Amino acid sequence: MSARLLSRRCFAGGLLTLGLGGRRALAQGFAGLGSEAGEFAPVVPGRTLMFPQDHGAHPDFRIEWWYLTANLKDAGGKAYGVQWTLFRQAMTPGPQREGWANQQVWMAHAALTSAETHRFAEKFARGGSGQAGVTASPFSAIIDDWALRGGDAMDAATLSPLDVTATGADFAYKLRLTADRPLVLQGDAGYSRKSERGQASYYYSQPYFTAQGTLTLDGKPVAVDGIAWMDREFSSQPLASDQTGWDWFSLHLSSGEKVMLFRLRQRGGGHYFAGNWIGRDGRSEQLAPDAIALEPLATTETAGRKLPTRWRVSVPGHGLAIETTPLNPSSWMGTSFPYWEGPISFAGSQSGIGYLEMTGY
């Protein structure tokens, strides 16, 4: 699996930047997502996710992330998107070592998107240095001056309230996130399969955040509000060795329902589909692979690549038939291992907004 094909949920690029990877990491792909888990902790069905414990880091697993996206508007109705992500990877399994001998590596991405511009930044940190880390209670995820914090007032069952901050060379944002419904377990009670061969992750979300705060573009502050979605996953081998990338959607429907869908592309076809339909009451129904249809409709050329930025999305069993449109077709994350990620809107059987991520193109 080529290392440049996978980016959202891992970061071999960061390992190479820090001089920790070399040819072996490159050959394994982005954080070795498709390589054998070896002595790292396995992902198995039936594990009960526990909160606040599982909000924190899981160093026995090879890879995990805290991933936030937000669809926002200013007072005049102008749309924006925000992304904040922190990744952790264990270089080797075993008991955690102290200081610079620690085997954890951290990477973070932040982005701010409008119809006219897409700004992004990237950070790396070595474990054991105090530069980055995550604690479960009180919840805090930091890397340098970027932070996602809950504090003593946070409810572990809703992961709310949270404060999120990030600053790049030409953008910044500061948001308060609140939610009134519990976390949603993705897949089968948090066990999210990624192939027919047993690859999986533990996966939960908070898709019910409301957001309010300030964006800064080129030194000019903009007050915004909107809705946000946070994903948490941890695993040791979430992909099969022949999977080359994915197309992932988070959808806020006008009905108040939420939908998470993804397609993992495999060499030679036979792509793997998965998703969850989340009701207004927060109950989550796992969708069978054959219950989902994702069809690219139009491509955009950006950064020398052609990407399918408009899609037809169908879940016939729930009467969903929509077409998505990107806020900014050039939402390219030119990070160490680049990918496309940006806010979308959609119309059809339902209208709404959400986020699309595409890797491996």
Beta strands, then each sheet from edge to edge (+ up, - down):
strand 1: 63-74
strand 2: 79-90
strand 3: 104-113
strand 4: 118-126
strand 5: 132-136
strand 6: 139-143
strand 7: 146-149
strand 8: 162-167
strand 9: 171-178
strand 10: 184-185
strand 11: 191-193
strand 12: 200-217
strand 13: 220-235
strand 14: 243-253
strand 15: 258-266
strand 16: 272-278
strand 17: 284-287
strand 18: 293-302
strand 19: 305-315
strand 20: 320-326
strand 21: 332-333
strand 22: 339-348
strand 23: 352-358
sheet 1: 4+ 3- 2+ 1- 13+ 12- 9+ 8- 7+ 6- 5+
sheet 2: 4+ 3- 2+ 1- 13+ 12- 10+
sheet 3: 4+ 3- 2+ 1- 13+ 12- 11+
sheet 4: 17+ 16- 15+ 14- 23+ 22- 20+ 19- 18+
sheet 5: 17+ 16- 15+ 14- 23+ 22- 21+
end
